[in-house]
Amino acid sequence: MGNQSQYTEDNIKTLEWQEHIRIRPGMYIGKLGDGSSPDDGIYILLKEILDNSIDEYVMGEGKRINISLDNNIIKIRDFGRGIPLGKMKDAVSKMNTGGKYDSRAFKKSVGLNGVGTKAVNALSSYFKVKSVRDGVTRTAEFQRGEIVKESPETESTERRGTEITFEPDSLIFNNYRFRKEYIEKMLKNYVYLNPGLKIYFNGEEFYSENGLQDLLQENIEGDIIYPIVHLKDEDIEVAFTHGEKSQSEGYFSFVNGQHTTQGGTHLTAFKEAFVKTIREFYNKNYDASDIRKSIIAAISIKVIEPVFESQTKTKLGSSEMGPDMVSIRTFMNDFLKKHLDNFLHKNQDVADSLQRKIITSEKERKELSGIQKLARERAKKVSLHNKKLRDCRQHYNDQKSPRKLESTIFITEGDSASGSITKSRDVETQAVFSLRGKPLNCYGLTKKIVYENEEFNLLQAALNIEISLEDLRYNNVVISTDADVDGMHIRLLMITFFLQFFPDLIKNGHLYILQTPLFRVRNKKETRYCYTEEERIKALEELGKNPEITRFKGLGEISPDEFKNFIGKDMRLEPIMLGKDTSIDKLLDFYMGKNTLTRQEFIINNLVVDDI
């Protein structure tokens, strides 16, 4: 037995609270990441602090929040009640301490587990809390969760409230940077859900008067067939309309102010109740997919003590509105039965437009069904041995998968690149889909092409997005092509495919481009991979005289052993984002339409020319 019997008191370790968070950060904030994805840890840290300020606003305390970001240092100042001074240090550094345990004060708040602020403190290289109450203030400063400085209570002329300053620790979050687009999107959601609240981010104001109606207005692409319907009651708000051209369904769902990007019981209940109410109103048994095709809807509900399926709260698991209360399903059904039914009776023009839309969708679906059937049968045969897909074991739509957030599919071109990635990938979480040459330019084509083109049909099947994003199999869809002209063209063709048929994949932050190094600079002791000209110059300066420089022309030139370095923990991904002023139609027209002159100018102005 030997060593096995050496199990003594010394083997039992009690970690300090901050050590535990730092050793197992994933338990508290989901994944780490470098800021290129909206669910990366650095945004969760910001959210955890913001949630506390939002809860103050919901309680009727403090109408504005100021946020600044400067060199990865974030400062958040609210004008709520301020943390009670005597308990301020404990509130940010003692586990299981917080006001949220007292359900009377925070009945339907977001941050219910009392862990948020402590996790931010432990995972920050610098963390400072300042509270102002009744003309008195106090501050405490921490490094990686350890207190380094504490001030006594002093008089203050400042307005009451709490100010938190933190810098995420680069030892935990490698090579990270905050992307303003993701922060802005998060702040917009906060103001849509809290009409009347003003948030200032680096001086820019975020404010909404009409809640979810404003959210839809901002996110609608192209024309809609009737004005946005906006329905509200205690604990629930719903806004929806149907798009003119859109092929898919688009949903924004929230619970207690939390953006549930993966939906959950409340979204399922909304879809069911919507279909049921519409069928009953028209007294016709329309197909659910025809009723919901091209809908764009936002749903927000408030639940007492919600249960989420993960620490990052992206999917609601609760089936009741609260302990011993009505089920979410019944609640949603009763709400729509009453309010939507009433609305349609009072607004005959909307009812007529909606019915015409349903009938058109039905017609289109029947025309497509023959092609779909064939395509599905073909895909079924192939998916058993899908020659284009080298799958991984953990998938985004598998709730039990511990690494589902890491699940990634690389879309590559040509055998050599696919070969390198396939040999060096992590088979647990990384899949590879190989394109054969240049994909078809599908600009302006109808969805029929997705079924008729074998490659697109297999890609749709691999991602599992034919009906909706709900069962998407990979969190990160990564276009991995050479950085030459052909590679760029393939990249554009793939972006066009997703923009045209699956825009929600981009809207929800799942589409990326793999950044691969342009150069390798090495001497006998060290190898550096350089992604930019600046990094190459820096490496040359730091590695001494005459290092060996290799210029990578294509992915196929990089050996599998080396490729490991570019798709491992230091992988660099560039997200494809839709900015606030960019419509999908405009983007598609710009990249793939006939406006060659404008595009020519854009390419000339943005061309990077190698000088070596």
Secondary structure, DSSP 8 states (H G I E B T S, - for coil): -GGGG---GGG-----HHHHHHHSHHHHHSB---SSSTTBHHHHHHHHHHHHHHHHHHTT--SEEEEEEETTEEEEEE-SS---GGGHHHHHHSTT-SGGGSTTT-TT-S--SS-HHHHHHHTEEEEEEEEEETTEEEEEEEETTEEEEE---EE--S-SEEEEEEEE-TTTSTT----HHHHHHHHHHHHHHSTT-EEEETTEEE--SSTHHHHHHHH--S-BSS--EEEEETTEEEEEEEBSS--S-EEEEEETTEE-TT-BHHHHHHHHHHHHHHHHHHT----HHHHHTTEEEEEEE--SS--BSSTT--SB---BSSTT--BHHHHHHHHHHHHHHHHHHH-HHHHHHHHHHHHHHHHHHHHHHHHHHHHHHHHHHHHHT-TTEE--S--TT-TT-TTGGG-EEEEEESHHHHHHHHHHS-TTTEEEEEE-SS----TT--THHHHHSHHHHHHHHHHT-SS-GGG-S-SEEEEE--SSHHHHHHHHHHHHHHHHH-HHHHHTT-EEEEE--SEEEE-SS-EEEESSHHHHHHHHHHT-SS-EEEE--SGGGS-HHHHTTTSSTT-EEEE----TT--HHHHHHHHHSS-HHHHHHHHHHH------
